[in-house]
């Protein structure tokens, strides 16, 4: 581990079993052999033409409320304008879930499943996204109407790290063609790059109300608060938050837990040339 590396501790793990739906916080999560964490964005909504139905394209999804019980696994769904909820088994009731969501959204949707890797926004970095709690708090402090909890659900990251300063997660990536190794609970990940953001964080996660000039305001903060450890060459623009990762021990599964430390390994490994996400994943949204 680098002598000046300030180790962080995982304080929270968030997974989003249905892409673009509210998430659920878990105490521990299984890391799949693809690098994804179990149940994260495993299911997604698609239209008959195969196009993803996501928050980027369909802001009406903000009206959907969801309460997941992954021990079943099931989801209880209702909307902001209704007190009536329905519960669906995530394996056995997908057809009826799709029919119910078709009615709620007033558009034909079905459910697709990828149990091995889910539907990540970035096909080149399918591991969990990582951010410090201090980073989320710094963003929340920019906007009088925003709480830490709201910032959390706006950016929809997987792993939150406590006990470290804002933008600490920039320590986890290096130059463009390397993957910086780090360990969580015996699982070795590689930091790839700062995560590019879309329009979704500008909207309130429940009401969908948009903060005007959100990206511009945040980008000004990002530019002003670059820590000394940040590789500035990785920023072609400043609307980036959190670190994208991959699993370095391909095919080796493991478990990460709250309370686990994040420690750097050495040396960095060369990464494949970064490619743009596939058209399918570019449209996948959050």
Secondary structure, 3 states (H helix, E strand, C coil): CCCCCCCEEEEEEEECCECCCCCEEECEEEECCCCCECCCCCEEEECCCCCEECCCCCHHHHHEEEEEECCCCEEEEEECCCCCCEEEECCCCHHHHHHHHHHHHCCCCEEEECCCCCCCCCCCCCCCCEEEHHHHHHHHHHCCCCCHHHHHHHHCCCEEEECCCCCHHHHHCCCCCEEEEEEECCEEEEEEEEEECCCHHHECCCCCCECCCHHHHHHHHHHHCCCCCCCHHHCCCCCEEEEEEEECCCCCCEEEECCCEEEECCCCEECCCCCCCCHHHHCCCC
